[in-house]
Amino acid sequence: MRTTRALLPILALLALAAAPAHAAEQKITLYSKPIEVTPYSGEQHYMPLPANGEQAPADPGWITSIRVDVVKKKTEDAKALSIQDVMIHHIVLHAFASKWASRDANCAAQFFARGEENQEMPHFGDYGIANMTAGGDAPDWFLTHMLMNHRPYPFKVYVRTRITYSDTPVTELTPLWIDTAGCDPDPTYTVEGDGRRGSTDYDRALWTVPMDGRIVGAQGHLHGGGKYQALRNTSCGNQLLLKSRAYYGHKDHIFYRVRPILHEPSPISMSRIRSPSGIPVSEGDQLQLTAAYDNGLPHTRVMSILMAYLLPGEVDGCQDPPDDFITQDVPKSYRKPYPRFKVPLMAPPTGVFKPLSGPIGVGDYFFSKRRVVVERGTQLTWNFDASRDHDVAVASGPRGFQSEWIRNGEYTFTPTVPGKYNIYCTLHPGRMSQQLKVVD
């Protein structure tokens, strides 16, 4: 089981009920620069979005709704790409110079994110996020994106961001980004899968509330195998504040029909929790975020991120939770319980298993030793020497393990459970695979 770790703020998207548009509100469509997504890959990249009116708003104002997708043409009527072509693994929008940006509250700037669950920020009514610096100017934005290409050819695409935007002041919300891995650009961990079928792994971490206020909405982000996230206030008797649940599609859902299989399918939705009156929290309160994952199978490179929106304002000590909770983004039909899923290797290695001798080399799109056998308790070392990031992760096997993203360096692991481990680079699953056999 995972142990409690110190937590700094990072995904979960909120929303409040739809409401009539403000008189001074307008719809704006923004586009990133072109992005090339290479075949059978899912790399993370970064891109500045200057406040020029094309990539980020040119004038200061208040964001009252956000939706993002991926298109091949920079037109309002362009159809979003199917996940059979290019799938959004995650997209994060940052505004580093915004007046609300704080490492303690939102990892210094993160105000919106979308995962495979297709999160959006619907219209808030009288609430909004101030898109302005302390000096009153429109800030530049910054884009983090991981797009996964399921085709054997590259795509040139654009991230399209559609917002509603007001130049009339609205009630300002502060984005909160709470993540069990802290403000890390790769906030992932491994569920080892060392439990019986149906068992649950709990990953817990503490986060300190940076200011008084009321949480008016929140939504979680989990990967395949995730069950739910719960947020409790340990400073107020371990009071349960909210829970965001994962929902999975039926066997015929597109998530399970995409080929080739490059990773474990994620939930099709995470429930969004909103409260018009708000969940009261006080500066200095210790909130505990818990992520529940299936522990009957290994799950590598999973996340536990909750994004919430706080209405700042004085709160007088511990208070009872509100009674006006509204749960949204629950699919009309979904699969229950969590569907067990073993990730195959797209291009499994062939040939005989050879005894390990020395380190395993990792370069651009290859493992130097693709089928190796070792005795239980033998330490393995992967030496990375590449021009781009790669990793080592278990796709399926007796237990899960993973490295960080590495270009130059090494990763070591000592397997203690016999069996066959299917290993791949999660950034380049169509080109980099390996098999490890552990024997007594």
C-alpha distance (Angstrom), angle and dihedral (degrees) to the residues before:
residue distance angle dihedral
M1 . . .
R2 3.78 . .
T3 3.78 118.5 .
T4 3.78 128.1 -136.8
R5 3.80 112.5 -84.6
A6 3.79 132.1 -170.3
L7 3.79 108.6 -93.3
L8 3.72 133.9 -149.0
P9 3.73 123.3 -173.5
I10 4.53 125.9 -77.7
L11 5.58 136.6 128.5
A12 3.43 136.6 8.7
L13 3.64 122.0 104.8
L14 3.67 128.8 -141.3
A15 3.68 137.1 -162.2
L16 3.71 141.7 -179.6
A17 3.79 128.1 -143.7
A18 3.77 119.1 -68.5
A19 3.79 115.4 -96.5
P20 3.81 137.7 178.4
A21 3.80 114.4 -73.5
H22 3.79 120.5 -99.6
A23 3.78 116.2 -104.3
A24 3.81 90.0 -118.6
E25 3.80 94.3 43.2
Q26 3.78 124.7 115.0
K27 3.78 137.1 -176.6
I28 3.80 115.4 -117.7
T29 3.80 127.6 -172.0
L30 3.80 116.9 -158.4
Y31 3.81 130.6 -173.0
S32 3.78 133.8 -158.8
K33 3.77 121.7 -134.8
P34 3.83 113.0 -87.4
I35 3.80 115.1 -69.0
E36 3.81 123.1 -157.4
V37 3.79 113.3 -146.6
T38 3.80 111.5 -162.6
P39 3.84 122.5 -139.3
Y40 3.81 119.0 -77.7
S41 3.79 93.6 -6.0
G42 3.80 141.1 114.7
E43 3.79 110.5 -164.1
Q44 3.81 125.9 167.6
H45 3.80 116.5 -125.2
Y46 3.79 138.3 172.1
M47 3.79 133.0 -137.2
P48 3.82 135.3 -179.1
L49 3.81 115.2 -126.5
P50 3.82 107.8 -158.8
A51 3.80 119.8 -150.4
N52 3.81 93.5 -108.6
G53 3.80 100.5 124.7
E54 3.81 91.6 -105.1
Q55 3.80 102.6 66.9
A56 3.82 100.1 17.6
P57 3.83 131.4 4.0
A58 3.80 112.9 -74.8
D59 3.79 95.0 -151.9
P60 3.82 128.9 53.0
G61 3.78 117.2 -104.8
W62 3.80 145.1 120.7
I63 3.81 125.0 -69.4
T64 3.79 110.5 -138.0
S65 3.83 100.7 172.7
I66 3.82 138.8 9.1
R67 3.80 135.3 -164.8
V68 3.80 127.0 170.5
D69 3.80 134.5 -169.9
V70 3.81 140.0 153.6
V71 3.80 123.0 -104.2
K72 3.80 138.6 173.4
K73 3.81 94.8 -138.4
K74 3.80 131.8 46.3
T75 3.78 95.4 -124.7
E76 3.78 131.8 116.9
D77 3.82 92.1 -126.7
A78 3.82 95.7 46.3
K79 3.80 111.2 128.6
A80 3.79 115.7 -117.6
L81 3.79 112.3 -111.5
S82 3.78 117.7 -101.8
I83 3.80 116.3 -115.2
Q84 3.82 86.1 -119.2
D85 3.80 84.0 71.7
V86 3.82 108.3 28.6
M87 3.78 121.7 -5.2
I88 3.79 124.9 -160.8
H89 3.79 104.6 -126.7
H90 3.79 88.7 175.2
I91 3.79 141.0 -28.1
V92 3.81 122.8 -167.5
L93 3.80 127.2 -171.0
H94 3.82 119.6 -153.7
A95 3.81 132.4 -174.4
F96 3.80 105.0 -170.4
A97 3.82 97.1 -178.6
S98 3.82 96.1 47.7
K99 3.78 115.4 125.8
W100 3.84 91.1 -120.8
A101 3.83 95.4 49.9
S102 3.81 111.4 124.8
R103 3.78 132.7 155.4
D104 3.80 89.8 -140.2
A105 3.81 94.2 52.0
N106 3.80 106.6 32.0
C107 3.80 109.3 0.0
A108 3.81 89.0 -90.5
A109 3.79 99.5 -58.3
Q110 3.79 119.5 -2.6
F111 3.79 112.3 134.8
F112 3.80 106.8 156.5
A113 3.78 139.2 21.6
R114 3.76 139.0 172.5
G115 3.78 126.9 -161.6
E116 3.78 132.5 -180.0
E117 3.81 86.7 -70.2
N118 3.83 88.1 73.9
Q119 3.80 97.3 -123.9
E120 3.77 118.8 -171.9
M121 3.78 136.0 174.0
P122 3.80 106.7 -121.8
H123 3.77 122.4 -158.0
F124 3.80 112.9 -58.3
G125 3.77 99.1 -158.1
D126 3.81 104.4 -142.2
Y127 3.82 94.8 1.7
G128 3.78 127.8 88.1
I129 3.79 146.6 152.5
A130 3.80 115.0 -104.4
N131 3.79 109.1 -121.3
M132 3.78 97.2 -161.8
T133 3.77 142.2 94.9
A134 3.79 124.1 -116.9
G135 3.80 86.1 -96.0
G136 3.81 92.8 54.0
D137 3.81 99.9 -106.0
A138 3.80 126.9 127.7
P139 3.82 108.6 -98.8
D140 3.76 126.1 -133.1
W141 3.79 113.8 -109.8
F142 3.77 130.1 -138.6
L143 3.80 128.4 -148.2
T144 3.80 129.3 -146.7
H145 3.78 112.4 -171.8
M146 3.78 138.7 174.8
L147 3.79 112.0 -174.3
M148 3.81 122.8 179.4
N149 3.81 120.5 -147.2
H150 3.83 115.6 -152.4
R151 3.81 94.2 -176.2
P152 3.84 132.0 86.1
Y153 3.81 91.0 -123.7
P154 3.81 132.6 60.9
F155 3.80 125.8 -100.3
K156 3.79 129.3 -148.0
V157 3.79 105.9 -148.7
Y158 3.79 143.1 163.0
V159 3.78 130.0 -138.9
R160 3.80 104.6 -127.0
T161 3.80 116.6 -155.4
R162 3.78 118.6 -168.2
I163 3.79 117.3 -169.1
T164 3.77 139.6 168.9
Y165 3.77 109.7 -132.6
S166 3.78 133.5 -167.0
D167 3.79 128.2 -159.5
T168 3.81 89.1 -167.6
P169 3.83 116.0 84.5
V170 3.80 115.3 -99.6
T171 3.80 132.2 -177.1
E172 3.80 103.2 -71.5
L173 3.79 124.1 -129.6
T174 3.80 126.7 -161.2
P175 3.83 114.9 -137.1
L176 3.82 114.3 -128.1
W177 3.81 119.3 -158.3
I178 3.81 112.9 -166.7
D179 3.80 119.3 -177.9
T180 3.79 131.8 168.5
A181 3.82 89.7 -140.1
G182 3.80 97.2 49.9
C183 3.80 127.9 -127.3
D184 3.80 93.0 -31.1
P185 3.84 121.9 144.2
D186 3.81 86.5 -136.9
P187 3.83 102.7 38.2
T188 3.80 98.2 176.2
Y189 3.80 137.7 128.7
T190 3.81 139.3 177.5
V191 3.79 130.1 -104.5
E192 3.80 100.9 -152.9
G193 3.80 96.7 -152.8
D194 3.80 94.2 -133.7
G195 3.81 96.4 142.6
R196 3.77 134.8 87.7
R197 3.79 121.2 -89.2
G198 3.80 109.5 -68.5
S199 3.82 94.7 18.7
T200 3.80 122.0 135.1
D201 3.81 133.4 -130.9
Y202 3.82 116.2 -150.3
D203 3.80 121.5 -154.9
R204 3.80 112.9 -169.4
A205 3.77 133.8 -175.5
L206 3.80 137.8 165.6
W207 3.78 126.8 -124.0
T208 3.82 127.0 -172.6
V209 3.80 117.7 -131.8
P210 3.84 106.6 -122.3
M211 3.83 98.3 -155.7
D212 3.78 143.7 2.9
G213 3.77 115.9 -86.7
R214 3.78 149.0 103.9
I215 3.80 125.5 -83.5
V216 3.79 105.3 -132.7
G217 3.79 96.7 -179.8
A218 3.80 144.7 -1.1
Q219 3.79 140.9 175.5
G220 3.77 131.6 -170.8
H221 3.79 136.1 -134.2
L222 3.81 123.1 -148.1
H223 3.79 134.9 160.1
G224 3.79 130.4 -130.2
G225 3.79 110.6 -47.4
G226 3.80 93.3 30.8
K227 3.80 118.0 134.8
Y228 3.80 106.9 178.9
Q229 3.80 146.8 -38.6
A230 3.80 123.8 -128.1
L231 3.80 128.1 -165.8
R232 3.82 118.3 -156.4
N233 3.79 132.7 178.6
T234 3.80 105.4 -131.2
S235 3.82 89.4 -175.9
C236 3.81 89.9 63.5
G237 3.79 104.0 48.7
N238 3.80 95.2 -69.3
Q239 3.79 88.6 -66.2
L240 3.83 114.5 -170.3
L241 3.80 107.0 -122.9
L242 3.80 101.6 177.1
K243 3.80 145.5 -28.5
S244 3.82 127.6 -144.2
R245 3.82 113.6 -160.4
A246 3.81 129.8 -154.4
Y247 3.81 119.8 -128.1
Y248 3.80 124.7 -161.9
G249 3.79 130.7 -154.0
H250 3.78 126.4 -118.2
K251 3.82 120.7 -98.7
D252 3.81 91.6 -90.6
H253 3.82 93.8 52.2
I254 3.82 114.9 120.3
F255 3.82 90.0 -114.5
Y256 3.82 88.2 67.9
R257 3.81 96.6 39.6
V258 3.80 98.2 54.5
R259 3.80 112.1 114.0
P260 2.92 135.4 -124.7
I261 3.79 98.3 34.4
L262 3.80 106.7 -130.0
H263 3.80 99.7 167.6
E264 3.79 143.2 -6.5
P265 3.83 111.7 -66.5
S266 3.79 113.6 -106.4
P267 3.80 127.1 -137.8
I268 3.80 112.8 -74.6
S269 3.80 89.4 -134.5
M270 3.78 144.6 4.7
S271 3.78 117.3 -148.8
R272 3.79 115.8 -108.6
I273 3.80 117.4 -140.9
R274 3.78 121.2 -154.5
S275 3.76 133.5 175.0
P276 3.83 119.5 -172.3
S277 3.81 91.1 -156.1
G278 3.82 92.8 42.3
I279 3.81 136.7 -129.7
P280 3.83 107.7 -88.3
V281 3.82 119.1 -127.9
S282 3.79 130.2 166.5
E283 3.78 131.8 -140.2
G284 3.80 108.8 -89.9
D285 3.84 95.8 22.7
Q286 3.79 112.7 141.9
L287 3.80 109.9 -129.3
Q288 3.79 119.2 -167.3
L289 3.79 118.5 -148.1
T290 3.80 114.0 -158.9
A291 3.80 123.8 -168.6
A292 3.80 117.2 -162.9
Y293 3.82 116.3 -156.4
D294 3.77 133.5 173.3
N295 3.81 108.4 -95.4
G296 3.81 99.3 -171.2
L297 3.82 90.6 88.1
P298 3.81 131.4 28.4
H299 3.80 117.3 -97.8
T300 3.80 117.6 -170.4
R301 3.79 130.7 -163.2
V302 3.80 93.4 15.8
M303 3.80 124.5 161.6
S304 3.78 138.6 -148.6
I305 3.78 111.1 -162.3
L306 3.78 129.8 155.9
M307 3.77 122.3 -171.9
A308 3.76 117.9 -165.3
Y309 3.79 137.1 172.5
L310 3.79 120.6 -131.7
L311 3.79 127.9 -156.7
P312 3.84 101.4 -149.5
G313 3.81 116.7 -133.6
E314 3.78 141.2 119.4
V315 3.82 116.6 -66.5
D316 3.79 120.0 -168.4
G317 3.82 106.0 -141.4
C318 3.80 128.0 -70.0
Q319 3.79 115.2 -11.1
D320 3.79 136.1 179.1
P321 3.81 115.6 -93.1
P322 3.81 114.6 -99.6
D323 3.79 120.7 -98.4
D324 3.82 96.6 -138.1
F325 3.83 100.3 82.9
I326 3.80 115.2 153.8
T327 3.81 119.8 -165.4
Q328 3.81 116.3 -152.1
D329 3.82 139.5 174.2
V330 3.82 93.9 45.5
P331 3.83 108.3 147.5
K332 3.79 118.3 -123.5
S333 3.80 89.0 -126.7
Y334 3.78 129.2 20.5
R335 3.79 142.5 154.4
K336 3.78 120.8 -95.8
P337 3.00 132.9 -138.1
Y338 3.81 108.4 27.5
P339 3.85 110.0 -77.8
R340 3.82 114.1 -119.2
F341 3.79 110.4 -127.1
K342 3.81 132.0 -178.9
V343 3.79 115.4 -160.2
P344 3.83 112.5 -134.1
L345 3.79 124.0 -149.0
M346 3.78 110.1 -105.4
A347 3.82 92.2 -144.8
P348 3.82 108.2 16.4
P349 3.80 115.5 -162.3
T350 3.79 120.2 -109.2
G351 3.77 134.8 -151.6
V352 3.78 132.3 58.9
F353 3.79 125.9 -36.6
K354 3.80 109.2 -108.9
P355 3.80 126.6 -156.0
L356 3.77 111.3 -102.3
S357 3.78 116.3 -104.4
G358 3.78 116.0 177.7
P359 3.79 130.3 -28.0
I360 3.80 124.7 -27.7
G361 3.78 113.1 -118.5
V362 3.79 120.5 -133.8
G363 3.80 118.0 -165.3
D364 3.77 137.0 153.3
Y365 3.80 104.0 -41.1
F366 3.80 99.5 -17.7
F367 3.80 147.2 83.5
S368 3.80 110.1 -148.8
K369 3.82 92.5 -142.2
R370 3.79 112.8 38.3
R371 3.82 103.1 176.7
V372 3.79 117.9 32.3
V373 3.80 136.1 161.6
V374 3.81 125.6 -153.0
E375 3.77 137.7 169.8
R376 3.77 118.1 -105.0
G377 3.81 111.0 -87.3
T378 3.82 94.8 31.0
Q379 3.78 114.5 135.4
L380 3.80 113.7 -128.5
T381 3.79 123.6 -157.1
W382 3.79 126.8 -160.5
N383 3.82 113.9 -162.4
F384 3.82 113.7 -155.8
D385 3.81 121.1 -152.6
A386 3.80 108.6 160.3
S387 3.79 144.6 126.5
R388 3.81 94.2 -125.4
D389 3.80 138.3 32.5
H390 3.80 121.0 -74.3
D391 3.79 135.0 165.1
V392 3.79 144.0 -165.5
A393 3.80 116.6 -125.5
V394 3.80 138.1 157.4
A395 3.80 113.5 -111.5
S396 3.80 91.4 -175.5
G397 3.77 136.0 -17.0
P398 3.81 144.8 105.5
R399 3.83 93.5 -56.9
G400 3.78 137.0 8.4
F401 3.81 127.7 -117.4
Q402 3.79 135.3 158.1
S403 3.77 143.0 -178.5
E404 3.76 128.0 -137.7
W405 3.80 119.8 -103.5
I406 3.80 104.5 -77.2
R407 3.80 135.8 -179.3
N408 3.77 100.4 172.5
G409 3.77 121.3 11.7
E410 3.77 140.0 54.6
Y411 3.78 142.0 -83.0
T412 3.80 125.7 -157.8
F413 3.79 131.3 -164.9
T414 3.79 133.6 172.4
P415 3.82 113.7 -152.5
T416 3.80 116.1 -148.1
V417 3.81 100.4 175.7
P418 3.84 119.7 74.4
G419 3.79 121.0 -128.7
K420 3.79 142.9 79.6
Y421 3.80 118.3 -55.9
N422 3.80 120.0 -159.5
I423 3.81 105.9 -151.1
Y424 3.79 131.7 -172.3
C425 3.77 144.7 162.2
T426 3.80 103.1 -102.9
L427 3.81 90.8 -152.8
H428 3.82 92.8 54.8
P429 3.83 105.4 22.9
G430 3.78 93.7 155.8
R431 3.79 94.1 58.9
M432 3.80 108.9 27.1
S433 3.80 122.7 59.5
Q434 3.78 137.5 142.1
Q435 3.80 139.3 177.0
L436 3.78 126.9 -141.3
K437 3.80 124.0 -166.9
V438 3.81 116.2 -161.5
V439 3.80 116.7 -163.7
D440 3.81 135.8 -178.8
